[in-house]
Each structure stands twice: as C-alpha cells, then as structure tokens.
Amino acid sequence: MKNKIITGITAFVFCLITFASQATEIDRTFSDYDIIPVANQDLSATADKAWVLSYDHNETPIIITLHQNKRSKNYVVRSEHFEVSYVCCKNGFGASRVKAKYSEIPEELVTSVLNEKELDRQRILTPNQVTNDQALGLIASYLPDLINPSYQHLLN
C-alpha cells in the first residue's frame, strides 16, 4: 500500500512539474525562415550582395548585406533596432560588432538588444571558410540566440 501511495505522489509531482514547465515555455522556434536575394538595383553602393531574412512573414524585415574585400567577407545583419556582423576570414566564421564604417544603428540601442555573452560565444561558429549559402544558413540559425529574451519579439 505504501508503494502505491509513493508511486501516486511521484507521478502527481512529475505531472505537475511537466505542466508548469510547458506553461512558462514560449512556443516560438526560429528554425523556419526564408532568405530572399535582393535585386542589384536595390543594393546600397557599398554592398556587394544583399538578402532579406524573415522568420515570420508579418515581421519587420532583417536585411543582410555582404561587403567583400581581399581578406574577408563581412555579412552585416540589420533590422530597425539592432545590427550585428558575421565575418568570414582565414580564422573562420563568426559574429562580432559592426564596424563603424557600416554602422547605422545607435550603439546604445544595439547594446540593449544584443546579448553580449552570446556574442562572445559566437565569435567563431566554425573554423572553416564558408560559402554564401552556408553563411546565410548559419546566420539564420544563430541570430535568434544573439537577441536578448526581452527583445525576441523583434524577430517575429
């Protein structure tokens, strides 16, 4: 009889914990995204290529512009409220702050939206060189982690 009571209590507690964790969890995944190339006539004078990234079709678009030089490819990811750079160079591919010459968003706003710890973790996503398609896939996959939880709504 004691075993049945203990088993019943254990099952009840387990169910309670499961329901509580599901109730507090945000049911938003960013694994479904679209990346659409932008026509050359729409590019800024300094960008070599550009794409529009969207996780939800009703959102403010996220623009990715590619700026190439001999040593690196710099993918600047920008929305109305933040900007971040993903750089592909001889050391690999990873995230960093946007260089001053490409920056358009006030630093205070970027600092409040971006998660600094995650930015440090994403400094090197891969030590290998990546193609444009691979870079865009990595950006779309890792970008949501860079946004502070209180600003995740900016992506959807």
N, C-alpha and C positions, 0 to 999 in steps of 0.2 A: 504494500500500500504506500509506504514511504517513497519507493522508487517511482510510482505513478505520479505522486504529488510533485516530486522534484522534477520529473520529466515534463509535466504540465507547466510548471512555473518557468522552467528553462525555455520551453517552446514559446510561451507567452512573452517573455523578456526578449527573446530573439526577434519575434514578430514586431514587437513594439519598437525596437531599435531599427529594424529594417524600414518600417513605415515612417519613422521620424527622419531617417536619413534621406529617403526619397522625397519627402515633403519639403525639405530645405534645399534640395539639389535643383539647380537651374537646368532645365531640359533644353539646352542650346548647344549644338555641336557645330563646329566650323569646318567639318570635313567635306561638305558640299559647297563648292564655289565655282564661279565662272571667271575665266580670264579671256578678255576680248581685245585683240590688237586694235590700235588707234591708227587711222589713216595718216600718211606722211604729211599731208597739208595741215593737219590739226596739231602737229608737233610744235613744241617751242623751238626756238632757234638753237638752243644748246643741247637738246635731246637727240639721240640717235634713233631710238625706238621708244614706243610707249604702249601701255596696256591699261585696261580698266579691270580691276578686280572687284568682284561682288560676292558676298556670302548670301545675300538676300536681295531680290530684285527691287525692293521698295526702299533701299537704303541710299544714303549719300555715297557716291562712288569713291573708290580708292584708286588713285592714279599711280601707276608705276612707270617711271621714266628711266631709260638706260642712257648713261653717259660713259662712253668708252675713251680710253687713252691707251698708250702703248703698254702700260704696266697693269692696268686693272679695268674691270667693268664695275661701274657704280650704279646700282639699282636704287633710285630714290622712291620711297613709298610714301604717298602723301594723301591726307584727307583734309577736311576743313579744320580739324582740331589737333592733328599730330603729323609728324613726319619722322621717318627713320630711313637709314641707308643700309642696304645689304651689298657688301663688296666681295667681288671675286678677284683674287690676285694669286700670286705664287704661294702664299701661305694657306690658301683655301678659300672658303666661302663662309661669311658670317655677317652679323649685324653690328652696326655702330651708329653713332650720332651723325646727322647730316652735316657735311662740310659747309662752312659759312657761305661759300660762293653759290651753293644750291639751296640754301635755306630760305623759306618763305613764311614759316610759322613762328610766332614769338616763343622764345626759349622757355618762358615761364609756363606757357600752356603745354608745350611738349613735355616738360619735366613733370607736370602733374598727371598727364595721361599715360606716359610710358613707365613701365616697371623696371627700375634700374637693376635690380637683381637678375631679372630675366634677360635684360640686355647684356649683362656681363656673361651669363650662361650661354648666350647665343653668339658670342664673339667669333667662335669657329664652329659652324654647324657640320662642315666636312673639310678635311684637309686637302681634298681633291679639287681640281678645276671642274666647273660645271657648265653645261650648255644653257642657253636661254630658257629652254623648256624646263630643264631641271631646276634652274634658279627660281623661275616663277612658281613651280610646284612647292619648293621649299619655303618661299616667301609666304604663299597662301597657307601653308600648313603651320608655320611657326609664328606668323604675325599675331594671331589672337592671344598667344601667351605673353606677348610684349605689352599688351594693354592692361592697365590696372583693372581689377574687377569692377570697381565703381564706374568705369568708363567703357565696359564691354558693349553697352548699348550702341556705341558709335559704329560698331561693325554690323549691326542688323537693324 
